[in-house]
Amino acid sequence: MTDTSEISIQERSSQEKAVFIGENLAFEVYGKFGTRDPRRIAGILGIKIEMKDKGSIGELEVFSSYNHRSKVITIYRDLLMTFSKKVGIDNPLDFLLAHEIFHHLLYKNEVRQRSGILNEISAHSFAIKLQGSNVIKQGNKDP
């Protein structure tokens, strides 16, 4: 029989590690490129950005994606405001670009974690840290 308190401690430590990975990489990127602007960073890294209108697949909402083969970040503009309201982000475009840049860097450096959700936690932490403390809407009560 497994002790559930041990599982939650292990999960929390994995989540904390994922946050650390994202934040640490944001500091490295800022230090290397001297900018927090994800559009400039994408340009430096040779990543193309494209905007598309349809981000829904049935009931699934896809806000952005990264294709490592073509080095293209796709942002689905019809869902930008939905994302902003759901997550409480002031600048959803820059946040999503930074999030996808993290996936590019992870793929490029082959520093993937075992869990997809942990990669998403790292990508969100990277985007938040890269953009600084003003990324989250002030007084947002309904993320």
N, CA, C and O atoms as CSV, one atom per row, in Angstrom:
chain,resi,resn,atom,element,x,y,z
A,1,MET,N,N,0.836,-1.181,0.000
A,1,MET,CA,C,0.000,0.000,0.000
A,1,MET,C,C,0.881,1.245,0.000
A,1,MET,O,O,1.841,1.324,0.767
A,2,THR,N,N,0.567,2.208,-0.846
A,2,THR,CA,C,1.377,3.414,-0.984
A,2,THR,C,C,0.839,4.518,-0.095
A,2,THR,O,O,-0.366,4.764,-0.050
A,3,ASP,N,N,1.733,5.172,0.603
A,3,ASP,CA,C,1.362,6.299,1.455
A,3,ASP,C,C,1.108,7.523,0.570
A,3,ASP,O,O,2.005,7.971,-0.144
A,4,THR,N,N,-0.120,8.065,0.619
A,4,THR,CA,C,-0.476,9.191,-0.248
A,4,THR,C,C,0.302,10.456,0.086
A,4,THR,O,O,0.499,11.301,-0.787
A,5,SER,N,N,0.748,10.606,1.330
A,5,SER,CA,C,1.534,11.804,1.666
A,5,SER,C,C,2.893,11.764,0.971
A,5,SER,O,O,3.435,12.811,0.617
A,6,GLU,N,N,3.452,10.564,0.772
A,6,GLU,CA,C,4.705,10.448,0.043
A,6,GLU,C,C,4.536,10.815,-1.424
A,6,GLU,O,O,5.414,11.448,-2.011
A,7,ILE,N,N,3.423,10.425,-2.017
A,7,ILE,CA,C,3.172,10.734,-3.415
A,7,ILE,C,C,3.059,12.244,-3.600
A,7,ILE,O,O,3.640,12.799,-4.533
A,8,SER,N,N,2.324,12.904,-2.729
A,8,SER,CA,C,2.156,14.351,-2.883
A,8,SER,C,C,3.487,15.083,-2.696
A,8,SER,O,O,3.731,16.092,-3.358
A,9,ILE,N,N,4.333,14.599,-1.822
A,9,ILE,CA,C,5.658,15.208,-1.647
A,9,ILE,C,C,6.480,15.013,-2.918
A,9,ILE,O,O,7.155,15.942,-3.363
A,10,GLN,N,N,6.433,13.820,-3.506
A,10,GLN,CA,C,7.166,13.565,-4.749
A,10,GLN,C,C,6.633,14.425,-5.874
A,10,GLN,O,O,7.408,15.001,-6.637
A,11,GLU,N,N,5.307,14.520,-5.986
A,11,GLU,CA,C,4.712,15.350,-7.036
A,11,GLU,C,C,5.095,16.807,-6.855
A,11,GLU,O,O,5.448,17.494,-7.814
A,12,ARG,N,N,5.022,17.272,-5.610
A,12,ARG,CA,C,5.359,18.668,-5.357
A,12,ARG,C,C,6.817,18.926,-5.697
A,12,ARG,O,O,7.138,19.968,-6.268
A,13,SER,N,N,7.690,18.016,-5.364
A,13,SER,CA,C,9.094,18.254,-5.668
A,13,SER,C,C,9.327,18.229,-7.181
A,13,SER,O,O,10.194,18.948,-7.678
A,14,SER,N,N,8.570,17.414,-7.918
A,14,SER,CA,C,8.666,17.426,-9.379
A,14,SER,C,C,8.161,18.743,-9.943
A,14,SER,O,O,8.748,19.302,-10.869
A,15,GLN,N,N,7.062,19.233,-9.373
A,15,GLN,CA,C,6.523,20.520,-9.819
A,15,GLN,C,C,7.487,21.657,-9.503
A,15,GLN,O,O,7.684,22.550,-10.327
A,16,GLU,N,N,8.078,21.629,-8.332
A,16,GLU,CA,C,9.054,22.661,-7.963
A,16,GLU,C,C,10.266,22.611,-8.893
A,16,GLU,O,O,10.802,23.649,-9.282
A,17,LYS,N,N,10.689,21.411,-9.240
A,17,LYS,CA,C,11.802,21.259,-10.177
A,17,LYS,C,C,11.426,21.836,-11.543
A,17,LYS,O,O,12.233,22.510,-12.183
A,18,ALA,N,N,10.198,21.566,-11.981
A,18,ALA,CA,C,9.731,22.082,-13.270
A,18,ALA,C,C,9.714,23.615,-13.263
A,18,ALA,O,O,10.122,24.245,-14.239
A,19,VAL,N,N,9.249,24.205,-12.179
A,19,VAL,CA,C,9.245,25.670,-12.056
A,19,VAL,C,C,10.680,26.194,-12.100
A,19,VAL,O,O,10.965,27.175,-12.787
A,20,PHE,N,N,11.571,25.547,-11.372
A,20,PHE,CA,C,12.976,25.964,-11.340
A,20,PHE,C,C,13.597,25.896,-12.737
A,20,PHE,O,O,14.312,26.814,-13.139
A,21,ILE,N,N,13.332,24.830,-13.471
A,21,ILE,CA,C,13.883,24.681,-14.825
A,21,ILE,C,C,13.438,25.839,-15.701
A,21,ILE,O,O,14.257,26.439,-16.397
A,22,GLY,N,N,12.147,26.160,-15.675
A,22,GLY,CA,C,11.629,27.262,-16.484
A,22,GLY,C,C,12.213,28.605,-16.096
A,22,GLY,O,O,12.639,29.378,-16.954
A,23,GLU,N,N,12.233,28.883,-14.794
A,23,GLU,CA,C,12.761,30.170,-14.323
A,23,GLU,C,C,14.244,30.298,-14.619
A,23,GLU,O,O,14.702,31.357,-15.050
A,24,ASN,N,N,14.997,29.237,-14.394
A,24,ASN,CA,C,16.436,29.265,-14.626
A,24,ASN,C,C,16.751,29.510,-16.099
A,24,ASN,O,O,17.647,30.287,-16.428
A,25,LEU,N,N,16.014,28.845,-16.979
A,25,LEU,CA,C,16.243,29.040,-18.410
A,25,LEU,C,C,15.883,30.470,-18.834
A,25,LEU,O,O,16.531,31.032,-19.716
A,26,ALA,N,N,14.858,31.059,-18.215
A,26,ALA,CA,C,14.498,32.454,-18.515
A,26,ALA,C,C,15.653,33.389,-18.155
A,26,ALA,O,O,15.978,34.297,-18.921
A,27,PHE,N,N,16.268,33.173,-17.001
A,27,PHE,CA,C,17.423,33.992,-16.607
A,27,PHE,C,C,18.572,33.828,-17.606
A,27,PHE,O,O,19.221,34.803,-17.983
A,28,GLU,N,N,18.814,32.586,-18.028
A,28,GLU,CA,C,19.883,32.327,-19.003
A,28,GLU,C,C,19.609,33.025,-20.331
A,28,GLU,O,O,20.507,33.631,-20.914
A,29,VAL,N,N,18.376,32.940,-20.804
A,29,VAL,CA,C,18.012,33.563,-22.084
A,29,VAL,C,C,18.142,35.078,-21.992
A,29,VAL,O,O,18.687,35.711,-22.895
A,30,TYR,N,N,17.649,35.655,-20.914
A,30,TYR,CA,C,17.757,37.103,-20.737
A,30,TYR,C,C,19.235,37.518,-20.675
A,30,TYR,O,O,19.638,38.508,-21.285
A,31,GLY,N,N,20.021,36.756,-19.939
A,31,GLY,CA,C,21.446,37.061,-19.841
A,31,GLY,C,C,22.168,36.951,-21.171
A,31,GLY,O,O,23.052,37.752,-21.473
A,32,LYS,N,N,21.794,35.967,-21.960
A,32,LYS,CA,C,22.460,35.738,-23.239
A,32,LYS,C,C,22.040,36.755,-24.301
A,32,LYS,O,O,22.878,37.251,-25.054
A,33,PHE,N,N,20.747,37.065,-24.362
A,33,PHE,CA,C,20.235,37.922,-25.433
A,33,PHE,C,C,19.980,39.364,-25.003
A,33,PHE,O,O,19.787,40.234,-25.852
A,34,GLY,N,N,19.977,39.628,-23.694
A,34,GLY,CA,C,19.797,40.989,-23.199
A,34,GLY,C,C,18.430,41.581,-23.469
A,34,GLY,O,O,18.278,42.802,-23.509
A,35,THR,N,N,17.436,40.733,-23.653
A,35,THR,CA,C,16.076,41.212,-23.902
A,35,THR,C,C,15.074,40.236,-23.314
A,35,THR,O,O,15.344,39.043,-23.175
A,36,ARG,N,N,13.901,40.777,-22.969
A,36,ARG,CA,C,12.779,39.956,-22.518
A,36,ARG,C,C,11.734,39.825,-23.617
A,36,ARG,O,O,10.732,39.131,-23.441
A,37,ASP,N,N,11.957,40.481,-24.738
A,37,ASP,CA,C,10.990,40.531,-25.833
A,37,ASP,C,C,11.000,39.204,-26.593
A,37,ASP,O,O,11.982,38.892,-27.267
A,38,PRO,N,N,9.924,38.418,-26.496
A,38,PRO,CA,C,9.920,37.113,-27.158
A,38,PRO,C,C,9.989,37.203,-28.682
A,38,PRO,O,O,10.465,36.271,-29.331
A,39,ARG,N,N,9.524,38.301,-29.258
A,39,ARG,CA,C,9.625,38.440,-30.721
A,39,ARG,C,C,11.086,38.586,-31.130
A,39,ARG,O,O,11.526,37.981,-32.107
A,40,ARG,N,N,11.832,39.384,-30.384
A,40,ARG,CA,C,13.269,39.537,-30.684
A,40,ARG,C,C,14.012,38.227,-30.452
A,40,ARG,O,O,14.868,37.840,-31.248
A,41,ILE,N,N,13.681,37.553,-29.366
A,41,ILE,CA,C,14.341,36.282,-29.059
A,41,ILE,C,C,14.048,35.261,-30.161
A,41,ILE,O,O,14.945,34.540,-30.597
A,42,ALA,N,N,12.805,35.200,-30.603
A,42,ALA,CA,C,12.447,34.282,-31.691
A,42,ALA,C,C,13.262,34.607,-32.944
A,42,ALA,O,O,13.755,33.703,-33.617
A,43,GLY,N,N,13.400,35.891,-33.254
A,43,GLY,CA,C,14.191,36.288,-34.420
A,43,GLY,C,C,15.642,35.872,-34.299
A,43,GLY,O,O,16.232,35.374,-35.258
A,44,ILE,N,N,16.218,36.073,-33.132
A,44,ILE,CA,C,17.615,35.688,-32.893
A,44,ILE,C,C,17.788,34.177,-33.057
A,44,ILE,O,O,18.796,33.710,-33.590
A,45,LEU,N,N,16.799,33.427,-32.596
A,45,LEU,CA,C,16.880,31.959,-32.660
A,45,LEU,C,C,16.463,31.396,-34.018
A,45,LEU,O,O,16.535,30.187,-34.239
A,46,GLY,N,N,16.026,32.270,-34.926
A,46,GLY,CA,C,15.614,31.813,-36.246
A,46,GLY,C,C,14.257,31.131,-36.261
A,46,GLY,O,O,13.984,30.302,-37.129
A,47,ILE,N,N,13.411,31.475,-35.306
A,47,ILE,CA,C,12.070,30.896,-35.227
A,47,ILE,C,C,11.103,31.836,-35.945
A,47,ILE,O,O,11.099,33.044,-35.707
A,48,LYS,N,N,10.299,31.270,-36.813
A,48,LYS,CA,C,9.270,32.052,-37.506
A,48,LYS,C,C,7.999,32.060,-36.663
A,48,LYS,O,O,7.715,31.109,-35.935
A,49,ILE,N,N,7.242,33.146,-36.772
A,49,ILE,CA,C,5.974,33.272,-36.055
A,49,ILE,C,C,4.870,33.448,-37.078
A,49,ILE,O,O,4.965,34.291,-37.970
A,50,GLU,N,N,3.825,32.649,-36.944
A,50,GLU,CA,C,2.679,32.825,-37.835
A,50,GLU,C,C,1.403,32.902,-36.992
A,50,GLU,O,O,1.289,32.293,-35.928
A,51,MET,N,N,0.469,33.661,-37.507
A,51,MET,CA,C,-0.822,33.821,-36.847
A,51,MET,C,C,-1.868,33.097,-37.692
A,51,MET,O,O,-1.910,33.250,-38.913
A,52,LYS,N,N,-2.698,32.318,-37.034
A,52,LYS,CA,C,-3.799,31.635,-37.720
A,52,LYS,C,C,-5.087,31.941,-36.974
A,52,LYS,O,O,-5.072,32.336,-35.808
A,53,ASP,N,N,-6.198,31.751,-37.667
A,53,ASP,CA,C,-7.482,32.093,-37.075
A,53,ASP,C,C,-8.129,30.971,-36.290
A,53,ASP,O,O,-8.812,31.243,-35.302
A,54,LYS,N,N,-7.948,29.749,-36.676
A,54,LYS,CA,C,-8.695,28.665,-36.039
A,54,LYS,C,C,-7.804,27.866,-35.103
A,54,LYS,O,O,-6.870,27.195,-35.541
A,55,GLY,N,N,-8.103,27.945,-33.795
A,55,GLY,CA,C,-7.324,27.218,-32.804
A,55,GLY,C,C,-8.103,26.125,-32.112
A,55,GLY,O,O,-7.603,25.527,-31.159
A,56,SER,N,N,-9.298,25.849,-32.559
A,56,SER,CA,C,-10.116,24.823,-31.914
A,56,SER,C,C,-10.112,23.540,-32.726
A,56,SER,O,O,-10.195,23.559,-33.954
A,57,ILE,N,N,-10.015,22.435,-32.020
A,57,ILE,CA,C,-10.152,21.119,-32.628
A,57,ILE,C,C,-11.315,20.469,-31.875
A,57,ILE,O,O,-11.132,19.921,-30.789
A,58,GLY,N,N,-12.498,20.535,-32.456
A,58,GLY,CA,C,-13.685,20.097,-31.722
A,58,GLY,C,C,-13.887,21.029,-30.540
A,58,GLY,O,O,-14.009,22.242,-30.711
A,59,GLU,N,N,-13.922,20.460,-29.340
A,59,GLU,CA,C,-14.071,21.279,-28.137
A,59,GLU,C,C,-12.725,21.646,-27.513
A,59,GLU,O,O,-12.681,22.416,-26.554
A,60,LEU,N,N,-11.649,21.115,-28.036
A,60,LEU,CA,C,-10.309,21.405,-27.525
A,60,LEU,C,C,-9.825,22.742,-28.057
A,60,LEU,O,O,-9.857,22.985,-29.263
A,61,GLU,N,N,-9.373,23.615,-27.151
A,61,GLU,CA,C,-8.833,24.914,-27.554
A,61,GLU,C,C,-7.311,24.836,-27.579
A,61,GLU,O,O,-6.680,24.499,-26.578
A,62,VAL,N,N,-6.735,25.148,-28.724
A,62,VAL,CA,C,-5.281,25.177,-28.880
A,62,VAL,C,C,-4.910,26.648,-29.053
A,62,VAL,O,O,-5.288,27.278,-30.041
A,63,PHE,N,N,-4.173,27.187,-28.093
A,63,PHE,CA,C,-3.827,28.608,-28.108
A,63,PHE,C,C,-2.588,28.887,-28.953
A,63,PHE,O,O,-2.488,29.921,-29.613
A,64,SER,N,N,-1.652,27.949,-28.918
A,64,SER,CA,C,-0.403,28.119,-29.663
A,64,SER,C,C,0.240,26.750,-29.841
A,64,SER,O,O,-0.124,25.781,-29.174
A,65,SER,N,N,1.208,26.692,-30.759
A,65,SER,CA,C,1.937,25.442,-30.964
A,65,SER,C,C,3.323,25.756,-31.517
A,65,SER,O,O,3.574,26.840,-32.044
A,66,TYR,N,N,4.212,24.780,-31.383
A,66,TYR,CA,C,5.563,24.911,-31.934
A,66,TYR,C,C,5.864,23.679,-32.758
A,66,TYR,O,O,5.679,22.554,-32.295
A,67,ASN,N,N,6.330,23.889,-33.991
A,67,ASN,CA,C,6.746,22.793,-34.864
A,67,ASN,C,C,8.273,22.814,-34.929
A,67,ASN,O,O,8.860,23.720,-35.519
A,68,HIS,N,N,8.909,21.821,-34.325
A,68,HIS,CA,C,10.372,21.810,-34.261
A,68,HIS,C,C,11.020,21.559,-35.620
A,68,HIS,O,O,12.153,21.982,-35.850
A,69,ARG,N,N,10.324,20.886,-36.513
A,69,ARG,CA,C,10.917,20.608,-37.834
A,69,ARG,C,C,11.049,21.882,-38.667
A,69,ARG,O,O,12.077,22.120,-39.301
A,70,SER,N,N,9.999,22.689,-38.656
A,70,SER,CA,C,10.014,23.916,-39.464
A,70,SER,C,C,10.423,25.146,-38.658
A,70,SER,O,O,10.569,26.233,-39.216
A,71,LYS,N,N,10.611,24.976,-37.331
A,71,LYS,CA,C,10.940,26.090,-36.427
A,71,LYS,C,C,9.913,27.216,-36.565
A,71,LYS,O,O,10.264,28.376,-36.784
A,72,VAL,N,N,8.633,26.843,-36.430
A,72,VAL,CA,C,7.541,27.805,-36.543
A,72,VAL,C,C,6.671,27.743,-35.292
A,72,VAL,O,O,6.225,26.677,-34.869
A,73,ILE,N,N,6.445,28.921,-34.717
A,73,ILE,CA,C,5.466,29.070,-33.647
A,73,ILE,C,C,4.187,29.558,-34.300
A,73,ILE,O,O,4.196,30.524,-35.062
A,74,THR,N,N,3.087,28.885,-33.998
A,74,THR,CA,C,1.784,29.303,-34.506
A,74,THR,C,C,0.954,29.795,-33.327
A,74,THR,O,O,0.799,29.102,-32.322
A,75,ILE,N,N,0.430,30.993,-33.470
A,75,ILE,CA,C,-0.464,31.588,-32.472
A,75,ILE,C,C,-1.854,31.641,-33.099
A,75,ILE,O,O,-2.019,32.111,-34.225
A,76,TYR,N,N,-2.835,31.164,-32.375
A,76,TYR,CA,C,-4.209,31.165,-32.871
A,76,TYR,C,C,-4.924,32.404,-32.329
A,76,TYR,O,O,-5.390,32.428,-31.190
A,77,ARG,N,N,-4.995,33.417,-33.170
A,77,ARG,CA,C,-5.467,34.740,-32.730
A,77,ARG,C,C,-6.917,34.750,-32.281
A,77,ARG,O,O,-7.295,35.594,-31.469
A,78,ASP,N,N,-7.743,33.834,-32.786
A,78,ASP,CA,C,-9.141,33.825,-32.362
A,78,ASP,C,C,-9.294,33.447,-30.887
A,78,ASP,O,O,-10.344,33.693,-30.295
A,79,LEU,N,N,-8.268,32.859,-30.296
A,79,LEU,CA,C,-8.350,32.439,-28.896
A,79,LEU,C,C,-7.477,33.269,-27.948
A,79,LEU,O,O,-7.388,32.953,-26.761
A,80,LEU,N,N,-6.840,34.316,-28.451
A,80,LEU,CA,C,-5.976,35.130,-27.589
A,80,LEU,C,C,-6.732,35.729,-26.405
A,80,LEU,O,O,-6.261,35.658,-25.270
A,81,MET,N,N,-7.884,36.308,-26.657
A,81,MET,CA,C,-8.636,36.929,-25.572
A,81,MET,C,C,-9.200,35.873,-24.620
A,81,MET,O,O,-9.282,36.100,-23.413
A,82,THR,N,N,-9.587,34.726,-25.162
A,82,THR,CA,C,-10.053,33.620,-24.320
A,82,THR,C,C,-8.935,33.200,-23.372
A,82,THR,O,O,-9.160,33.018,-22.176
A,83,PHE,N,N,-7.737,33.048,-23.911
A,83,PHE,CA,C,-6.577,32.677,-23.083
A,83,PHE,C,C,-6.327,33.735,-22.019
A,83,PHE,O,O,-6.123,33.407,-20.850
A,84,SER,N,N,-6.344,35.000,-22.419
A,84,SER,CA,C,-6.100,36.099,-21.492
A,84,SER,C,C,-7.081,36.067,-20.329
A,84,SER,O,O,-6.685,36.246,-19.177
A,85,LYS,N,N,-8.353,35.842,-20.621
A,85,LYS,CA,C,-9.378,35.806,-19.572
A,85,LYS,C,C,-9.241,34.575,-18.693
A,85,LYS,O,O,-9.392,34.667,-17.475
A,86,LYS,N,N,-8.955,33.423,-19.293
A,86,LYS,CA,C,-8.857,32.172,-18.525
A,86,LYS,C,C,-7.657,32.168,-17.585
A,86,LYS,O,O,-7.752,31.715,-16.444
A,87,VAL,N,N,-6.537,32.671,-18.070
A,87,VAL,CA,C,-5.288,32.560,-17.322
A,87,VAL,C,C,-4.954,33.851,-16.569
A,87,VAL,O,O,-4.187,33.827,-15.606
A,88,GLY,N,N,-5.521,34.967,-17.002
A,88,GLY,CA,C,-5.238,36.225,-16.318
A,88,GLY,C,C,-3.929,36.848,-16.751
A,88,GLY,O,O,-3.155,37.327,-15.921
A,89,ILE,N,N,-3.680,36.843,-18.048
A,89,ILE,CA,C,-2.431,37.365,-18.603
A,89,ILE,C,C,-2.713,38.692,-19.306
A,89,ILE,O,O,-3.648,38.800,-20.099
A,90,ASP,N,N,-1.890,39.703,-19.003
A,90,ASP,CA,C,-2.048,41.011,-19.645
A,90,ASP,C,C,-1.726,40.988,-21.129
A,90,ASP,O,O,-2.464,41.562,-21.930
A,91,ASN,N,N,-0.645,40.340,-21.502
A,91,ASN,CA,C,-0.226,40.311,-22.899
A,91,ASN,C,C,-0.161,38.848,-23.364
A,91,ASN,O,O,0.904,38.231,-23.340
A,92,PRO,N,N,-1.302,38.304,-23.786
A,92,PRO,CA,C,-1.316,36.878,-24.123
A,92,PRO,C,C,-0.416,36.514,-25.295
A,92,PRO,O,O,0.128,35.410,-25.325
A,93,LEU,N,N,-0.245,37.410,-26.256
A,93,LEU,CA,C,0.606,37.096,-27.407
A,93,LEU,C,C,2.046,36.876,-26.962
A,93,LEU,O,O,2.650,35.862,-27.314
A,94,ASP,N,N,2.601,37.800,-26.201
A,94,ASP,CA,C,3.985,37.649,-25.746
A,94,ASP,C,C,4.146,36.445,-24.817
A,94,ASP,O,O,5.155,35.742,-24.876
A,95,PHE,N,N,3.153,36.211,-23.964
A,95,PHE,CA,C,3.217,35.059,-23.073
A,95,PHE,C,C,3.272,33.759,-23.874
A,95,PHE,O,O,4.108,32.895,-23.606
A,96,LEU,N,N,2.378,33.622,-24.859
A,96,LEU,CA,C,2.348,32.394,-25.659
A,96,LEU,C,C,3.611,32.234,-26.501
A,96,LEU,O,O,4.104,31.118,-26.673
A,97,LEU,N,N,4.138,33.337,-27.027
A,97,LEU,CA,C,5.407,33.258,-27.765
A,97,LEU,C,C,6.522,32.758,-26.850
A,97,LEU,O,O,7.285,31.868,-27.225
A,98,ALA,N,N,6.616,33.332,-25.653
A,98,ALA,CA,C,7.656,32.909,-24.710
A,98,ALA,C,C,7.466,31.435,-24.338
A,98,ALA,O,O,8.436,30.683,-24.254
A,99,HIS,N,N,6.237,31.036,-24.121
A,99,HIS,CA,C,5.925,29.641,-23.787
A,99,HIS,C,C,6.442,28.700,-24.879
A,99,HIS,O,O,7.071,27.683,-24.585
A,100,GLU,N,N,6.174,29.045,-26.129
A,100,GLU,CA,C,6.602,28.190,-27.242
A,100,GLU,C,C,8.113,28.265,-27.473
A,100,GLU,O,O,8.714,27.283,-27.909
A,101,ILE,N,N,8.733,29.403,-27.190
A,101,ILE,CA,C,10.201,29.501,-27.268
A,101,ILE,C,C,10.830,28.518,-26.286
A,101,ILE,O,O,11.848,27.896,-26.588
A,102,PHE,N,N,10.219,28.380,-25.106
A,102,PHE,CA,C,10.715,27.395,-24.143
A,102,PHE,C,C,10.707,25.999,-24.774
A,102,PHE,O,O,11.679,25.254,-24.647
A,103,HIS,N,N,9.617,25.647,-25.450
A,103,HIS,CA,C,9.552,24.324,-26.087
A,103,HIS,C,C,10.645,24.172,-27.147
A,103,HIS,O,O,11.227,23.097,-27.291
A,104,HIS,N,N,10.924,25.244,-27.884
A,104,HIS,CA,C,12.014,25.207,-28.866
A,104,HIS,C,C,13.340,24.925,-28.164
A,104,HIS,O,O,14.099,24.054,-28.589
A,105,LEU,N,N,13.613,25.652,-27.103
A,105,LEU,CA,C,14.880,25.484,-26.382
A,105,LEU,C,C,14.976,24.100,-25.763
A,105,LEU,O,O,16.050,23.499,-25.749
A,106,LEU,N,N,13.874,23.594,-25.257
A,106,LEU,CA,C,13.868,22.266,-24.669
A,106,LEU,C,C,14.152,21.209,-25.730
A,106,LEU,O,O,14.937,20.287,-25.510
A,107,TYR,N,N,13.505,21.356,-26.877
A,107,TYR,CA,C,13.720,20.387,-27.954
A,107,TYR,C,C,15.155,20.470,-28.465
A,107,TYR,O,O,15.810,19.452,-28.684
A,108,LYS,N,N,15.625,21.687,-28.648
A,108,LYS,CA,C,16.977,21.906,-29.170
A,108,LYS,C,C,18.037,21.315,-28.233
A,108,LYS,O,O,19.014,20.717,-28.683
A,109,ASN,N,N,17.828,21.492,-26.937
A,109,ASN,CA,C,18.811,21.035,-25.955
A,109,ASN,C,C,18.525,19.640,-25.416
A,109,ASN,O,O,19.275,19.118,-24.591
A,110,GLU,N,N,17.442,19.042,-25.885
A,110,GLU,CA,C,17.057,17.693,-25.451
A,110,GLU,C,C,17.012,17.567,-23.937
A,110,GLU,O,O,17.483,16.583,-23.367
A,111,VAL,N,N,16.435,18.582,-23.291
A,111,VAL,CA,C,16.308,18.576,-21.835
A,111,VAL,C,C,14.836,18.361,-21.482
A,111,VAL,O,O,14.260,19.114,-20.696
A,112,ARG,N,N,14.248,17.345,-22.062
A,112,ARG,CA,C,12.831,17.089,-21.803
A,112,ARG,C,C,12.658,16.321,-20.511
A,112,ARG,O,O,13.478,15.483,-20.138
A,113,GLN,N,N,11.577,16.632,-19.850
A,113,GLN,CA,C,11.221,15.905,-18.642
A,113,GLN,C,C,10.336,14.726,-19.041
A,113,GLN,O,O,9.817,14.679,-20.156
A,114,ARG,N,N,10.173,13.804,-18.147
A,114,ARG,CA,C,9.381,12.610,-18.460
A,114,ARG,C,C,7.904,12.926,-18.649
A,114,ARG,O,O,7.221,12.249,-19.418
A,115,SER,N,N,7.417,13.919,-17.975
A,115,SER,CA,C,5.994,14.214,-18.000
A,115,SER,C,C,5.696,15.439,-18.855
A,115,SER,O,O,6.343,16.477,-18.714
A,116,GLY,N,N,4.713,15.310,-19.740
A,116,GLY,CA,C,4.298,16.444,-20.555
A,116,GLY,C,C,3.784,17.594,-19.718
A,116,GLY,O,O,4.028,18.757,-20.039
A,117,ILE,N,N,3.066,17.276,-18.633
A,117,ILE,CA,C,2.538,18.342,-17.777
A,117,ILE,C,C,3.674,19.100,-17.097
A,117,ILE,O,O,3.567,20.309,-16.894
A,118,LEU,N,N,4.753,18.419,-16.744
A,118,LEU,CA,C,5.898,19.107,-16.143
A,118,LEU,C,C,6.559,20.035,-17.157
A,118,LEU,O,O,7.024,21.116,-16.794
A,119,ASN,N,N,6.606,19.623,-18.425
A,119,ASN,CA,C,7.129,20.518,-19.460
A,119,ASN,C,C,6.258,21.762,-19.588
A,119,ASN,O,O,6.772,22.860,-19.802
A,120,GLU,N,N,4.939,21.597,-19.458
A,120,GLU,CA,C,4.033,22.746,-19.529
A,120,GLU,C,C,4.214,23.670,-18.333
A,120,GLU,O,O,4.156,24.891,-18.478
A,121,ILE,N,N,4.431,23.102,-17.161
A,121,ILE,CA,C,4.701,23.922,-15.970
A,121,ILE,C,C,5.991,24.707,-16.183
A,121,ILE,O,O,6.047,25.900,-15.883
A,122,SER,N,N,7.019,24.052,-16.694
A,122,SER,CA,C,8.291,24.735,-16.968
A,122,SER,C,C,8.106,25.842,-18.000
A,122,SER,O,O,8.649,26.936,-17.845
A,123,ALA,N,N,7.337,25.558,-19.058
A,123,ALA,CA,C,7.114,26.556,-20.109
A,123,ALA,C,C,6.375,27.770,-19.563
A,123,ALA,O,O,6.710,28.905,-19.905
A,124,HIS,N,N,5.374,27.543,-18.717
A,124,HIS,CA,C,4.659,28.670,-18.099
A,124,HIS,C,C,5.585,29.451,-17.175
A,124,HIS,O,O,5.571,30.682,-17.183
A,125,SER,N,N,6.381,28.757,-16.387
A,125,SER,CA,C,7.322,29.439,-15.482
A,125,SER,C,C,8.339,30.258,-16.263
A,125,SER,O,O,8.688,31.372,-15.873
A,126,PHE,N,N,8.808,29.696,-17.364
A,126,PHE,CA,C,9.740,30.403,-18.240
A,126,PHE,C,C,9.096,31.685,-18.761
A,126,PHE,O,O,9.698,32.757,-18.697
A,127,ALA,N,N,7.880,31.574,-19.274
A,127,ALA,CA,C,7.191,32.741,-19.849
A,127,ALA,C,C,6.950,33.815,-18.799
A,127,ALA,O,O,7.163,34.998,-19.065
A,128,ILE,N,N,6.512,33.421,-17.617
A,128,ILE,CA,C,6.254,34.392,-16.548
A,128,ILE,C,C,7.547,35.074,-16.133
A,128,ILE,O,O,7.583,36.299,-16.018
A,129,LYS,N,N,8.595,34.319,-15.907
A,129,LYS,CA,C,9.864,34.893,-15.447
A,129,LYS,C,C,10.502,35.749,-16.530
A,129,LYS,O,O,11.050,36.811,-16.235
A,130,LEU,N,N,10.438,35.302,-17.777
A,130,LEU,CA,C,11.033,36.071,-18.868
A,130,LEU,C,C,10.359,37.430,-19.003
A,130,LEU,O,O,11.027,38.431,-19.260
A,131,GLN,N,N,9.050,37.471,-18.831
A,131,GLN,CA,C,8.321,38.722,-18.998
A,131,GLN,C,C,8.329,39.589,-17.752
A,131,GLN,O,O,7.876,40.733,-17.807
A,132,GLY,N,N,8.813,39.099,-16.665
A,132,GLY,CA,C,8.851,39.901,-15.450
A,132,GLY,C,C,7.549,39.797,-14.674
A,132,GLY,O,O,6.652,39.037,-15.037
A,133,SER,N,N,7.460,40.557,-13.621
A,133,SER,CA,C,6.333,40.429,-12.696
A,133,SER,C,C,5.043,41.046,-13.207
A,133,SER,O,O,3.989,40.809,-12.618
A,134,ASN,N,N,5.082,41.826,-14.274
A,134,ASN,CA,C,3.863,42.495,-14.727
A,134,ASN,C,C,3.038,41.659,-15.699
A,134,ASN,O,O,2.118,42.183,-16.326
A,135,VAL,N,N,3.344,40.388,-15.836
A,135,VAL,CA,C,2.628,39.552,-16.799
A,135,VAL,C,C,1.218,39.202,-16.316
A,135,VAL,O,O,0.305,39.082,-17.132
A,136,ILE,N,N,1.030,39.039,-15.015
A,136,ILE,CA,C,-0.266,38.652,-14.481
A,136,ILE,C,C,-1.099,39.900,-14.234
A,136,ILE,O,O,-0.598,40.893,-13.706
A,137,LYS,N,N,-2.361,39.850,-14.614
A,137,LYS,CA,C,-3.255,40.988,-14.428
A,137,LYS,C,C,-3.393,41.302,-12.947
A,137,LYS,O,O,-3.510,40.397,-12.120
A,138,GLN,N,N,-3.380,42.568,-12.623
A,138,GLN,CA,C,-3.561,43.002,-11.251
A,138,GLN,C,C,-5.012,42.784,-10.849
A,138,GLN,O,O,-5.931,43.150,-11.583
A,139,GLY,N,N,-5.210,42.190,-9.692
A,139,GLY,CA,C,-6.542,42.019,-9.162
A,139,GLY,C,C,-7.388,41.001,-9.901
A,139,GLY,O,O,-8.610,41.005,-9.755
A,140,ASN,N,N,-6.783,40.137,-10.680
A,140,ASN,CA,C,-7.542,39.127,-11.409
A,140,ASN,C,C,-8.096,38.116,-10.416
A,140,ASN,O,O,-7.336,37.452,-9.711
A,141,LYS,N,N,-9.409,38.000,-10.359
A,141,LYS,CA,C,-10.030,37.085,-9.418
A,141,LYS,C,C,-10.645,35.876,-10.101
A,141,LYS,O,O,-11.055,34.930,-9.428
A,142,ASP,N,N,-10.715,35.892,-11.406
A,142,ASP,CA,C,-11.345,34.800,-12.131
A,142,ASP,C,C,-10.446,34.319,-13.266
A,142,ASP,O,O,-10.716,34.595,-14.435
A,143,PRO,N,N,-9.358,33.587,-12.918
A,143,PRO,CA,C,-8.405,33.184,-13.957
A,143,PRO,C,C,-8.910,32.235,-14.967
A,143,PRO,O,O,-8.172,31.848,-15.873
